[in-house]
Structures are given as C-alpha cells and as structure tokens.
Amino acid sequence: MRGGGVGPVEPAQGKCFAALPPGGAVIICELVLDDDERGPAPAALMGFNMLVETRSGHNCTYAEYRGWLADAGFGPVEVLPLDAAGANAALVARKPD
C-alpha cells in the first residue's frame, strides 16, 4: 500500500475499495509507527532504513493509515498486534455493507 515516498500510493486504497464486495476487507501487515512517531523500535528503524533508501523516507503511523483508509471509504480500522520480523500489526478495514 506504500510507495517510496511519504505515504501510501493513495490510488491503491481506492482500487482495493472498488474491487471489494460490500463487507469485504483489506488487510495491511506492516511495521507501523505509534502516532507520536517515537516507536516501537523496529518501526522506527524501518523509517530510518527508508530514509536511506528513498528520497523522502518515512514510515507511517496508525493515524496515517486510518486516515487514508477512511478517505477511500473504508469503515473503522481494527488493529491486530503482531510479533513478526516484518510487521508489528495487521490493520483490517472493511468496506461497508
């Protein structure tokens, strides 16, 4: 859902929304920053890595994902904590019925 820039590739959320049937869900597994952008450490380190590898390196916060998904028309975002090497959360958003 993200490109190499500041935020996700915004048309992707709209395309997901359009492709899903009512009640369908999009699931994003990612290293997500807390809204204060201070952690957790693996997500902050991913942000640093993105800064090294891209022009406008930035890792995204829960609030940013919620906003982008809401703008695409999705309902409330459920956050499922994960303990994985490449993701600390799964964000689940459903298309309203």
N, C-alpha and C positions, 0 to 999 in steps of 0.2 A: 504494500500500500504506500510505500515511500519511494521517492526518487533520491538522487544525491544531494538535493537541496534542503531547504529549511523544513519543509513539511512533506506530507504525503503527496502523491500525484493525485490531486483532487478529482480529476475526471474518473479515477478508478472507483471511488466510492459511489459516484452516480451510476457508473456502469454496473457495479455489483447490485445496487438498489434496483435498477431497471431489470436486471436478469433474474432476480429472485421472485418467487411467487409470494403472495401475502403470507406472513408468518415465517418466511424463510430467514435464515441467519447468515451473517458474515462473522467469521472468527479470525481475529488478528492475534498471532503469537509473536511477542516482541519483548525486547529489553526496554521497558518503559520507565522514564524518569518520574519521580514524585513531582507533584505540582510546584514545589519550591525549587526544583532543579538541582537539589543537593545530593541526591542519591536515588536508589541504592547504588553502591559502588560499581557493580557490573554494568548498570545502565549508564552511569557517568563515564566509565571507561570506554564504553561503546561510543558515547558522544565525542570523547577525545579522539578515538580512532577515526570517526567520521570527519572530524576537523582536519586530521592529517590527510585523509584520502579524497576529500571533496572540497569544492570551493567555499561552500557555506555550511560546513559540517555542523550538524545539530542532531541531538537525539530528542525525541518527542515525549511530552508529558501526557498523563492521563487526561487532563483537561483539553489538551490539543486534540487528541483522538476523539474524545466525546464531542467536541465542537464540530469537527469535520464530519463525523458520522451523523450528527443531528442535522447539519446543513444539507446532507444528502437525503434526509427524510427518515432515517432510522429512528427507532424508539430508544428508550434508555439503554445504556451500556452496562452490562454485567461484567465485573472483573473477577476472573478466577486466578488466584495466585499460582504460579508455577515455580518449580525449583529445577531449572534446566540450564544447560550451558548457554543456549542462545535465546532464552526467553525467561522473564520473571513473571509474566502474566499472559493470560488469554483474555482478550476483550471480545465479548459476544454482544452483537447488536442485531435486533430483529426488525424486519420490515413489518410495519403494522398490518393487521388484517383488513 
